[in-house]
């Protein structure tokens, strides 16, 4: 049994991931943006899942969630699933929150970051990024390039941790839309496998349906990885620690 935090687990891929992991006998921590949204996972908490509530667009709430999680049973893995596709909160939710959870949660040995095929059209330009989310300074594609790069940076810096990014495909969720052509079931299997399977030993991979693919060239650029980590540390006051 593995203890896993799944962020953004009230609907879509996050809920499907949490539900499957719970059904398979794992110890799951579900996450909701607010107490009102927590009602959407009441069946999962009734079935034994733990709950953490935090608006990931608000840095203080992310830090409070970290403290709550650190005071609880140690986590083995985090599936960084939560994301938004538009608005000023793109960077805080899609990039800053995963960075803070990664840097501050001390026990996980596996991190799985939700990317997107759209990361390939992102720009590896860190100038003028508003990490606070007060302004809409970057696109969804940019944010997914950043979080995919974060995954590769964690893998490079932490040899004892398995960090991977996943493109779940264009699946029929609230974000993807009802007409999305990809398979919803396949859209969450890779995350579950990377978070729990003994044979999932790769770190630094970019995955689509349990097959490795080549990401945007910037993800493999050590200088860009270092620049991203430096920018996030400067913006948050939290440095990715040595392990």
ABEGO torsion letter per residue (X at the ends): XBBBBBBGAABEAAAAAAAAAAAAGBBBBBBBABAAAAAAAAAAAAAGBBBBBBBAABAAAAAAAAAAAAABBBBABBBBABBBABEAAAAAAAAAAAAAAAAABAABABBBBBBBAAAAABBBBABGBBAAGABBABBAAAAAAAAAAAAAAAAAABAABBBBBBBAEBBBBAAAEAABABBAAAAAAAAAAAAABAABABBGBBBBGGBBBBBBAAAABAAAAAAAAAAAAAAAGBBBBBX
